[in-house]
Amino acid sequence: MTDSAVFVPHFHWDREWYEPFQVFRHRLVAALDTVLETAETDPNFRFTVDGQLAAVEDYLEMRPENRHRVVALVREGRLAIGPWLILLDEFLCSGETIVRNLQMGWAAAEELGGAMPVGYLPDMFGHIAQMPQILARAGIEHAALWRGVPGSVDGHAFNWRAPDGSQVRTEFLFDGYDNGLDVLLVPEQIGRALNDYAEMTAERWGGDPVLAMAGTDHNAPDPQLASWLRRASGEGRAIIVATLDEYLRKHVRDEVSAVVTGELRSHVRGNILPGVLSVRLGLKQRMALAERTIDHAERMNALWSRRDDAPFLRLAWHKIIESTAHDSVVGSGTDETCDQVAARLAEATQTARAVRDAALAEPAALVPSDGHLVANPLPFDRQALVEVDVVAPPEGTALLATAADGSTAPVQLISQAPTVLSDERMDASQLERVLRRIHRRELFGRLIDHYELAAGELVFHLAEVPRSGPFDLLILRREVAEAAATHPGEWRVLTLEEARATALVPVDVQASGLASFRVEPSETIASTTHTPATATDRTLSNGLVEVTVAADGTLDITGPDGTALYGVGRLVDGGDRGDSYNYAPPAQDALVSEPTEITVEVLETGPVRSRSRVTRVYEWPAALSTDRDVRGDRTVPTPVETLVEVRVGEPFVRVSTSFLNQSADHRLRFHVPLPEPVTTSASAGQFAVTERGLTAEGGWGEYPLPTFPAGSFVSAGAATVLLDHSSEYELVGDGSELAITLLRAIGSISVNIHPLRDEPAASEIPVPGAQDLGTLTENRFAVVPSASGWRGAHAVALAEEFRSDVLVTRGTGPAGRQLPPDRAGLRVDGKDVLVSAVRRVGGDDAQVPGTEVRLTAMSDTPSTVRVTGTFTEATTVDLLGRPLSRTPVTDALELDLGAWEIRTVVLR
């Protein structure tokens, strides 16, 4: 055992949690004021700023005059900042968001003197499998963390290996990130306390010095810390004050024998608080929407726009990343904190949407205004269904969609709008007030095509695309004034819109490409190469999949290979007396799984899409009893609508559920019974598909409930479920059913006495908003039956197609003009390859300008990927954009990816 110890002064800063951001920031400014003053007073003092640069940014926004002080300490190596922008929850955002978090944190830290090259992850609720590869591909060799490490690690360090084989030496903070505080409780007894602690933990340290993390949540170290340690040094043990980086670079051995591969979700040395996966559903859905919108915005901007909107994209990314904080998107904060997170994600989505729509406006200008532009954000060809507003056809006439190459496709009408928008009677003296509604040519959101003016009557005919000539509002005003003077008395003002309808159109669009079409009346019905979608009283089919609504309202689904799943969508509702961190059933739970009433209604019969709505009414208890150990006697009848949808050409069944939540303290799950029991499941997320068993490793103070995270899909045996957002799932019934959580409603951040957790996770603060009472709760997913599992079903590509709809906008060119030819963008061919980013890089931020593309082999075997597009050179870069190798390209770029490898290339 070594006779030295290294103290690392630091704090852990939850940016928002049981107080909102600005309240915590007020404390942060005071804390960092103290840190700077202490460091400048004592040259031996060191400080590590929690691994997240957001704390420094938040401070300097209030104290911009102190920037030079921060820079000086960073450059001297006495203040360690970065590498992350925020300490995130790794399972509740995409892998791409994690990469951007690291990139933005690293770049901002470099501007302040340099980033700490340590993947510091002190308080996350478990860790993703690919984190070692993310760190290694950014040139980071060390990590440090606490939660989730398995019991097989008996020292203070291990080699953490990603699925691709990348690994980083990882410091295991086995006693948490505040283990040094117990030694500091009595400043006069530090030497003795340190010796006691070193002896108690001697087997962990081997010949390495003790690491004492001297800090905790939301507090700066005592300014006298360094002087206390100097006095204690020599009392049997040498004491060194260092940053975390200095400890790892200077004071520990490089050789480590223990190896851990994959994700870290063990409960054996610390709580991982798995209930955060399912609480506050709305935040998870808003995160997924924001990530999807900015992804599409970047792709459209890179491929189809001459405008560089990087400042807007950086702003949107910053707000998304801020929201991934491990006390933000998880929903474990107060109601006002979670409202702020939701607003921030909404703002990110709005910013990204503006960039996306501006990029699409450029090619839309080449499409006539009686046509529509379709953009495919995915790098492979696809046929997609789009809903567009069109002129309703005359009675007995069909609609036909015509593409730029003259090919036609059938159109399915799914709704028709009323034509009378207003019918008013007024005195002639009031007609001028009606004319004030008109803005140039716009009236009630449409454009005036023409008008009719007769004695006592004014009729407006509105259209989305006027077919008449120019319209002059001044002439109309003069004519109406003259008519009113000539015909005083009562007038009728009628506003009519041309008959409108919503049409469903199948559109073929190339990889990352553009297509256009127009919808026109036709005497004939176009044929299709696919079997039409159909619906009868209880069965929907498209020739690939068939779904039948059973007598109990569940679904029997048969896949393309004949695999059948029976009873899909059984809903099971139970009580939850837990909190935002951990689920807990009441001592006497009452599960509700049988509806009291079932109705089935066919909504659409095809041929492009068929839909049915299944409504099941359940009697759910309104709340728990006063002592929270029993579900209450009072029940609330709750209708749950399940929309079942089959689209032409799709090998899966789309399912969405919705209900108005009127019950508190409960958990609702969607069950998928399996043809035969299984012992493992697999879920996709953060650049990997992770396999898990029926149990989780326990050993600390938390029951190891085997509920797990899933990003884009979860698969068990013959059932694969494609997901819209990060979700929680569990294999139940000894592996006979897959259960996906639809809602977990609770009323407290943490409860002091928890059946499945020994210690409180936070203060017992009420959060009535987390009950989601009066909230319309909606979930959407798709079910893929396949005997060969997620690989045979090509779930990686299907999940991308399910989550990423094509983008549609009306053309803005002159009506009647010829449709422009279809265009292809970037194409990526390869089995089980995920393209997580296509974006423009350039300016001062990019070492290699061009179009950056990030690809991941989502497979345990090597694969070859072929990339084609309008580029002649490809540069492989690391995750921080630093060039590694350059390759000239003629016809296509061929990439050999190893199993689970993440590769980033810049094309130009």
Salt bridges, closest charged atoms under 4 A:
ASP14 OD1 - HIS12 NE2 3.09
ASP14 OD2 - HIS218 NE2 2.86
ASP14 OD1 - HIS326 NE2 3.06
GLU16 OE2 - ARG344 NH1 2.95
ASP33 OD2 - ARG63 NH2 2.91
GLU40 OE1 - ARG69 NH2 2.70
ASP42 OD2 - ARG230 NH1 2.99
ASP50 OD2 - HIS12 ND1 3.06
GLU57 OE1 - HIS318 NE2 2.86
ASP58 OD2 - ARG15 NE 2.66
GLU61 OE1 - ARG25 NH1 2.92
GLU76 OE1 - ARG78 NE 3.11
GLU90 OE2 - HIS127 ND1 2.66
GLU96 OE2 - ARG100 NE 2.66
GLU96 OE2 - ARG854 NH2 2.64
ASP123 OD2 - HIS12 NE2 3.34
ASP123 OD1 - ARG147 NH2 2.64
ASP123 OD2 - HIS326 NE2 3.33
GLU171 OE2 - HIS156 ND1 2.68
GLU171 OE1 - ARG169 NH1 3.19
ASP175 OD1 - ARG269 NH2 3.30
ASP196 OD2 - ARG192 NH1 3.06
ASP208 OD2 - HIS156 NE2 2.79
ASP208 OD1 - ARG253 NE 3.24
ASP245 OD2 - ARG249 NE 2.91
GLU246 OE2 - ARG46 NE 3.51
GLU263 OE2 - ARG692 NE 2.70
ASP295 OD1 - ARG299 NE 2.78
GLU298 OE2 - ARG100 NH1 2.81
ASP309 OD1 - ARG307 NE 2.67
GLU322 OE1 - ARG15 NH1 2.81
GLU322 OE2 - HIS318 ND1 2.85
GLU322 OE1 - ARG344 NE 3.66
ASP327 OD2 - HIS326 NE2 3.53
ASP335 OD1 - ARG280 NH2 2.80
GLU347 OE1 - LYS319 NZ 3.68
ASP357 OD1 - ARG356 NE 2.93
GLU362 OE1 - ARG306 NH1 3.71
ASP370 OD1 - ARG518 NH2 3.15
ASP381 OD1 - ARG827 NH1 2.90
GLU387 OE2 - ARG609 NH1 3.09
ASP389 OD2 - ARG446 NH2 3.36
ASP389 OD2 - ARG500 NH2 2.69
ASP423 OD2 - ARG492 NH2 2.80
GLU424 OE2 - ARG437 NH2 2.74
GLU432 OE2 - ARG477 NH1 2.44
ASP449 OD2 - HIS450 ND1 2.74
GLU452 OE2 - HIS461 NE2 2.53
GLU457 OE2 - ARG492 NH1 3.68
GLU464 OE1 - ARG446 NH1 3.12
GLU464 OE1 - ARG500 NH2 2.65
GLU464 OE2 - ARG810 NE 2.61
GLU490 OE1 - ARG425 NH1 3.97
GLU497 OE2 - ARG446 NE 2.49
GLU498 OE1 - ARG467 NH1 3.13
GLU498 OE2 - ARG500 NH1 2.61
ASP573 OD2 - ARG631 NH2 2.77
ASP573 OD1 - HIS666 ND1 2.57
ASP576 OD2 - ARG744 NH1 2.86
ASP579 OD2 - ARG757 NH2 2.75
GLU601 OE1 - ARG613 NH2 2.65
GLU604 OE1 - ARG609 NE 2.88
GLU604 OE2 - ARG611 NH1 3.74
ASP629 OD1 - ARG577 NH1 3.28
GLU645 OE1 - ARG611 NE 2.78
GLU645 OE2 - ARG647 NE 2.52
GLU650 OE2 - ARG654 NH2 2.74
ASP665 OD1 - ARG628 NH1 3.79
GLU702 OE1 - HIS267 ND1 2.59
ASP724 OD1 - ARG292 NH2 3.37
ASP724 OD2 - HIS725 ND1 3.48
ASP724 OD1 - ARG780 NE 3.02
GLU730 OE1 - ARG669 NH1 2.72
GLU737 OE1 - ARG570 NH2 2.87
GLU737 OE2 - HIS671 ND1 3.40
ASP845 OD2 - ARG314 NH1 3.05
GLU852 OE1 - ARG839 NE 2.87
GLU852 OE1 - ARG854 NH2 3.47
ASP860 OD2 - ARG791 NH2 3.35
GLU873 OE1 - ARG886 NE 3.49
ASP878 OD2 - ARG882 NE 2.69
GLU894 OE2 - ARG866 NH1 2.93
GLU901 OE2 - ARG137 NH2 3.41
GLU901 OE2 - ARG903 NE 2.69
